C-alpha cells in the first residue's frame, strides 16, 4: 500500500441517510426526536453542501461526530451493500461507495492487525480491519511450511490481553498458533472486511481525515494503522542461469515439506531461521540440500542452561549492558555448539543482540541443522548481503507517524514487538478518542 500526501479536495459530499434505521438506533432514545442526526437527515438537498462544509469544519477542529459516522459504518457489514459493491468500482466523484468509519482503519488482518484492534476495543474504540484475502493471518495459513513452530517460547509470542492456553507446548506448532489467533479474534469479536485490497490511502488536509481507497469503496477515518507485515510479499532474486535451469524454483512461502524432493539435490538460498529449518526438513525426507549463505551470521542454541536463549537474554539485559550479555551468549554458544567458523558460518563483529538492535538482523536459533552440516548432509556456500527498507524511525519509535498514521509489525522484533506496538497505538488513539468525545458532548449536552 502506498500513502500519498494529498491536498484538499472539493468533491466531498454526504450520501443519503436512512431515517428509518435512525429511529431504532440502539444508542439513541426514541423519545428524543430532536437529535442532530435526525435534523441532518431531514435537510433539503440544496442545503446538503452547506451542512457538509459545517461537518468538515467540526472535523477539522477534532470533534468526532460518532453517532453520525456510525450510521454510515453499518453499511460495511451489510450484505446488501456488499453485493452492490461487488459490481461497482470506486471513482473520485462516487458517493454511494464512500463509507464513514468512526474509529481507526486497520490495513491487514494478521497478528499485528488483530492485536491493535483488540487493544483498541479494550480501550472502548472500535476499529475496522481491511484484509485483502478471505481469512485472518493469511501468511501463517497459506505461506508457511508444515513443520513450522514458533522459534521463541510462547510467553514471548502471545498477543496483548490473552495468553496462550496452558496446555500448549513451549514452542507451539503452526496449527496451534492459528487456533490461538482464531480464538483471539472470536473473544474480541474482530470481524475484518475480507477480500478488500487497499490500493491507496491519502490524507485530506482540507478536513483532517484519511481517505482509504479500495477497488470497491472508499473508507473515511481520522486514523490509519498499517499492519501489512514485514514479510507480506515474497522477494525472489534473479540469478544468472535461472532461465536455463530445468528444475523447480520455489520461494519458502510456497514450500510445504520435503516429501517431493526425496533423493534430489536442492539448493537453499538464505540462512535465516526459515532457510535452516527448510534444510533440516529436506534432510529428514532424504534430500541432499546445499545452503547458500549471504553474509556472516550468529547461530545460537535454542536453549541455554535449561532456559530458552531468548528468555535468558531478556533476563540478563535487566542487569548487564548489551555487550556483556553478548559475550556471555557467544561464550556459552561456543561451548555448546562449537566454532561455527569451521562450518563456514562466520560470525559478525557485532554481538547477536547488538546486531539485532542496530540492524534488525535476527540470530539463527539452531533446531538441529548444525548437526546435519557437521555430518555433511548439508553443504554451504557464501554470498554478499543486501539492505532492506523499513520505517525510518528505529524501534521503539517507529509506530507513530503524522496526521493519525500508524505502523505495527515492522519492529523486526517478531510478535513481541507487535504486542508492544499494539498497546502503544491503542493507548494513543484512545486518548485522542476520549478527549474528542468529551469535547463533543460539552458542545451537544443531552436534553
C-alpha positions in Angstrom: 0.0 0.0 0.0 1.3 3.5 -0.9 0.5 6.5 1.2 0.3 9.8 -0.7 0.2 13.3 0.9 -2.8 14.9 -0.7 -4.2 18.5 -0.9 -7.7 19.3 0.0 -10.5 18.4 -2.4 -13.8 19.9 -3.1 -15.6 16.7 -4.1 -16.7 15.7 -0.6 -20.5 15.3 -0.1 -22.6 13.2 2.2 -24.5 10.1 1.0 -28.2 9.9 1.9 -29.2 8.8 5.4 -31.8 6.2 6.1 -34.0 7.9 8.6 -36.0 4.7 9.2 -33.0 2.9 10.6 -32.1 6.0 12.6 -35.2 5.8 14.7 -34.3 2.4 16.0 -30.6 3.2 16.7 -29.7 1.3 19.9 -27.8 4.2 21.4 -30.4 6.9 20.8 -33.5 7.4 23.0 -36.5 7.2 20.6 -38.3 9.8 22.7 -35.7 12.4 21.8 -36.7 13.0 18.3 -34.9 16.4 18.2 -31.4 15.0 17.6 -28.6 16.3 15.5 -28.5 13.2 13.2 -32.3 13.3 12.7 -32.3 17.0 11.8 -29.4 16.5 9.4 -31.3 13.7 7.6 -34.2 16.0 7.1 -32.3 18.8 5.4 -33.4 19.9 2.0 -30.9 18.7 -0.7 -30.0 22.3 -1.5 -28.5 22.6 2.0 -26.5 19.4 1.8 -23.3 21.0 0.6 -23.5 23.8 3.3 -24.2 21.2 6.0 -21.3 19.1 4.9 -19.0 22.1 5.0 -20.0 22.6 8.6 -19.2 19.0 9.4 -15.8 19.4 7.7 -15.1 22.4 9.9 -16.0 20.5 13.1 -13.9 17.5 12.0 -11.0 20.0 11.3 -11.3 21.1 14.9 -11.1 17.5 16.1 -14.7 17.0 17.1 -15.8 13.4 16.3 -19.4 13.0 15.2 -19.6 9.5 16.4 -23.3 8.9 16.1 -23.4 10.3 12.5 -20.3 8.3 11.5 -21.7 5.1 13.0 -24.8 5.3 10.8 -22.6 5.1 7.7 -20.3 2.5 9.2 -23.1 0.0 9.5 -23.1 -0.4 5.7 -19.7 -2.1 5.8 -21.1 -5.4 7.1 -24.5 -5.0 5.3 -24.8 -7.9 2.8 -27.0 -5.8 0.5 -24.4 -3.1 0.5 -21.5 -5.5 -0.1 -23.4 -7.1 -3.0 -23.7 -3.7 -4.6 -20.0 -3.0 -4.1 -19.1 -6.3 -5.8 -20.4 -5.0 -9.1 -19.0 -1.4 -8.9 -15.7 0.3 -8.8 -14.7 3.5 -6.9 -14.5 6.8 -8.7 -13.4 10.2 -7.4 -17.0 11.5 -7.5 -18.7 8.4 -6.2 -20.8 8.9 -3.1 -22.6 5.6 -2.8 -19.3 3.8 -2.1 -17.9 6.2 0.5 -18.1 4.8 4.0 -17.5 6.7 7.2 -15.5 4.9 9.9 -15.7 6.5 13.4 -12.7 4.6 14.7 -9.3 3.7 13.0 -9.0 1.8 9.7 -6.5 -1.1 10.1 -4.9 -2.4 6.9 -4.1 -6.0 7.4 -5.8 -8.9 9.3 -2.7 -10.7 10.5 -1.5 -10.9 14.1 -0.5 -7.3 14.2 -3.9 -6.1 12.9 -5.7 -8.3 15.3 -3.6 -7.2 18.3 -4.1 -3.5 17.8 -7.8 -3.9 17.1 -8.2 -5.9 20.4 -6.2 -3.3 22.3 -8.4 -0.5 20.8 -11.6 -2.4 21.7 -10.3 -2.8 25.2 -10.0 1.0 25.3 -13.6 1.4 24.1 -12.6 2.2 20.5 -13.9 0.0 17.6 -11.7 -0.3 14.6 -12.4 -1.5 11.0 -10.0 -4.2 9.7 -9.5 -4.4 5.9 -8.0 -7.7 4.8 -7.2 -8.5 1.1 -7.6 -12.3 1.5 -10.5 -14.4 2.8 -9.2 -15.2 6.2 -7.2 -13.8 9.2 -3.4 -14.4 9.3 -3.2 -15.4 5.6 0.6 -15.5 5.7 0.5 -18.1 8.5 -2.3 -20.1 6.9 -1.2 -20.2 3.3 2.5 -19.3 3.1 4.3 -21.3 5.8 5.8 -24.8 5.8 4.2 -27.7 7.6 6.8 -28.3 10.3 6.9 -24.7 11.4 6.9 -23.9 15.1 7.3 -20.6 16.9 11.0 -20.1 17.4 10.6 -18.3 20.7 8.8 -19.6 23.8 5.0 -18.9 23.8 5.1 -16.3 26.5 7.2 -14.0 24.2 4.8 -14.5 21.3 1.4 -14.1 22.9 -0.7 -11.1 21.8 -1.9 -8.5 24.3 -4.7 -9.3 26.7 -4.8 -13.1 26.1 -2.0 -15.6 26.9 -1.6 -19.0 25.1 -3.5 -21.9 26.6 -1.6 -23.6 29.4 -1.7 -27.0 27.7 0.2 -25.6 24.6 3.8 -26.6 24.4 6.6 -24.2 25.0 7.0 -23.8 21.2 3.5 -24.0 19.7 3.1 -25.5 16.2 1.8 -23.6 13.2 -1.7 -25.2 13.7 -1.8 -24.3 17.4 -0.8 -20.7 16.7 -3.6 -20.4 14.1 -6.1 -21.9 16.6 -4.9 -19.3 19.1 -5.4 -16.4 16.6 -9.0 -17.7 15.8 -9.8 -17.8 19.5 -8.3 -14.3 19.9 -10.5 -12.9 17.1 -13.6 -14.6 18.5 -13.0 -13.4 22.0 -12.8 -9.7 21.0 -15.4 -10.1 18.2 -12.9 -9.0 15.5 -14.6 -9.3 12.1 -12.4 -8.0 9.3 -13.8 -7.0 5.9 -12.3 -9.7 3.7 -11.4 -9.7 0.0 -10.7 -6.0 0.3 -7.4 -4.7 -1.2 -6.3 -1.2 -0.3 -4.9 0.5 -3.4 -4.2 3.9 -1.9 -4.5 5.9 1.3 -4.3 9.7 1.2 -4.6 12.4 3.9 -7.1 15.1 3.0 -5.7 18.2 4.7 -8.8 20.2 4.0 -10.8 18.3 6.6 -8.1 16.4 8.5 -9.3 12.9 7.6 -7.8 9.9 5.8 -9.4 8.5 2.6 -8.6 4.8 2.3 -9.4 3.6 -1.2 -10.0 0.0 -2.2 -11.2 -1.4 -5.5 -14.8 -1.2 -4.4 -15.2 1.5 -1.8 -13.6 4.4 -0.1 -13.3 4.4 3.7 -13.0 7.7 5.5 -11.4 7.9 9.0 -9.3 10.1 11.2 -6.7 7.3 11.8 -5.0 4.7 9.6 -3.0 1.9 11.0 -0.7 0.0 8.6 -0.4 -3.7 9.7 0.6 -5.3 6.4 3.6 -7.1 8.0 7.3 -7.3 7.3 7.0 -10.4 5.1 3.7 -9.9 3.3 5.2 -10.1 -0.2 7.8 -12.7 -1.2 11.0 -11.5 -2.9 12.6 -13.8 -5.5 16.0 -12.6 -6.5 17.2 -13.0 -10.1 20.3 -15.3 -10.6 22.3 -15.8 -13.8 21.2 -19.1 -15.3 17.7 -19.2 -13.8 16.1 -19.3 -17.3 18.2 -22.3 -18.3 17.6 -24.2 -15.1 15.1 -27.0 -15.8 14.1 -27.8 -12.2 11.5 -26.1 -10.0 12.4 -22.8 -8.3 10.4 -22.2 -5.1 10.2 -19.4 -2.6 9.9 -20.6 1.0 6.3 -19.2 1.1 5.4 -21.9 -1.4 7.4 -24.7 0.3 5.3 -27.1 2.4 7.5 -30.1 3.0 10.4 -32.1 1.6 8.5 -35.2 0.6 8.6 -34.3 -3.1 12.4 -33.8 -3.0 13.5 -37.2 -1.9 16.9 -38.2 -3.3 17.2 -34.9 -5.1 19.8 -32.2 -4.8 18.3 -28.9 -3.6 20.0 -25.5 -3.3 18.6 -23.4 -0.4 19.4 -19.7 -0.8 19.4 -17.9 2.6 20.5 -18.9 6.0 17.9 -17.4 8.3 15.7 -19.4 10.6 13.5 -20.4 7.7 16.4 -21.4 5.5 18.0 -23.5 8.2 14.7 -25.2 9.1 13.9 -26.0 5.4 17.3 -27.6 5.1 16.6 -29.7 8.1 13.2 -30.7 6.8 14.8 -31.7 3.4 17.3 -33.9 5.2 14.5 -35.6 7.1 13.0 -36.5 3.7 16.3 -37.9 2.4 17.0 -35.0 0.1 20.5 -33.6 -0.5 20.4 -29.8 0.3 23.2 -27.3 -0.1 22.9 -24.0 1.8 23.9 -20.6 0.3 24.8 -18.0 2.9 24.5 -14.4 2.0 26.6 -12.9 4.9 28.1 -13.6 8.3 25.5 -14.6 10.9 25.1 -15.6 14.5 23.9 -19.1 15.2 22.8 -19.7 18.9 21.4 -22.8 20.6 17.6 -22.6 21.0 18.1 -23.1 24.8 20.9 -22.4 27.2 21.3 -23.6 30.8 17.8 -25.1 30.8 16.1 -21.9 29.6 15.3 -20.5 26.2 18.1 -18.4 24.9 15.8 -15.5 24.2 14.3 -15.6 27.8 17.8 -15.9 29.3 18.9 -12.9 27.2 16.0 -10.7 28.3 16.7 -11.5 32.0 20.4 -10.7 31.7 19.7 -7.4 29.9 17.9 -6.2 33.0 21.2 -6.3 34.9 24.0 -6.1 32.4 25.0 -4.0 29.4 24.1 -5.5 26.0 27.8 -6.1 25.1 28.4 -8.0 28.3 25.3 -10.2 27.6 26.5 -10.8 24.0 29.9 -12.0 25.2 28.2 -14.4 27.6 25.9 -15.7 24.9 28.8 -16.3 22.5 30.9 -18.0 25.2 28.1 -20.4 26.1 27.3 -21.0 22.4 30.9 -21.9 21.6 30.9 -24.4 24.5 27.6 -25.9 23.3 27.8 -25.9 19.5 31.5 -25.3 18.9 33.2 -22.9 16.5 30.7 -22.2 13.7 33.5 -20.7 11.6 34.8 -24.2 10.9 31.5 -25.0 9.3 31.6 -22.0 7.0 29.3 -19.9 9.2 31.4 -16.8 10.1 30.1 -14.6 12.9 29.7 -10.8 12.5 31.9 -8.4 14.5 28.9 -7.2 16.5 27.3 -9.5 19.0 23.9 -11.1 18.3 21.8 -8.8 20.5 23.6 -5.6 19.4 23.4 -6.7 15.8 19.6 -7.2 16.2 19.2 -3.9 18.0 21.2 -1.8 15.4 20.4 -3.6 12.1 17.3 -5.7 12.9 19.1 -8.9 11.9 17.8 -11.9 13.9 20.3 -14.5 15.1 19.5 -18.0 14.0 18.3 -20.4 16.7 19.6 -23.9 15.9 16.9 -26.6 16.0 19.2 -29.4 14.7 20.5 -28.0 11.4 24.2 -27.6 12.6 24.4 -31.4 13.3 23.4 -32.0 9.6 26.0 -29.5 8.4 28.7 -31.3 10.5 27.8 -34.7 9.2 28.0 -33.4 5.6 24.3 -33.9 4.9 24.1 -30.1 4.3 26.8 -28.2 2.4 27.1 -24.4 2.4 28.4 -21.5 0.3 28.7 -17.7 0.9 27.3 -14.7 -0.9 27.2 -11.0 -0.2 24.2 -9.3 1.6 21.8 -6.6 0.5 19.9 -4.0 2.7 16.2 -3.7 3.4 13.9 -0.7 3.9 11.6 -0.3 6.9 10.1 2.6 8.9 12.6 5.5 9.1 12.5 5.6 12.9 14.0 2.7 14.7 12.3 0.7 17.5 10.7 1.8 19.8 9.8 5.0 17.9 8.7 3.7 14.5 5.0 3.0 15.4 3.7 6.6 15.1 3.7 8.8 12.0 1.9 12.1 11.3 -1.7 13.0 10.9 -3.1 9.9 12.5 -0.9 7.4 10.6 0.4 4.4 12.5 2.6 1.3 11.7 2.6 -2.0 13.5 4.5 -5.2 12.9 7.7 -3.6 11.4 9.9 -3.6 14.5 12.0 -6.6 13.4 11.3 -8.0 16.8 8.6 -10.5 15.9 5.4 -11.0 17.8 6.8 -9.4 20.9 7.4 -6.2 19.0 3.9 -6.4 17.6 2.4 -6.6 21.1 4.4 -3.6 22.3 3.3 -1.5 19.3 -0.4 -2.6 19.6 -0.6 -1.4 23.2 1.1 1.9 22.4 -1.1 2.6 19.3 -4.3 1.7 21.2 -3.4 4.0 24.1 -2.5 6.9 21.9 -5.7 6.7 19.8 -7.9 6.0 22.8 -6.6 9.2 24.5 -7.5 11.2 21.4 -10.9 9.5 21.1 -11.9 10.2 24.7 -10.8 13.8 24.5 -12.8 14.3 21.3 -15.9 12.7 22.8 -15.7 14.8 25.9 -15.4 17.9 23.9 -18.2 16.9 21.6 -20.6 16.1 24.5 -19.8 19.5 26.0 -21.0 21.1 22.8 -24.1 18.9 22.5 -25.3 18.2 26.0 -28.2 15.8 26.4 -31.6 17.4 26.8 
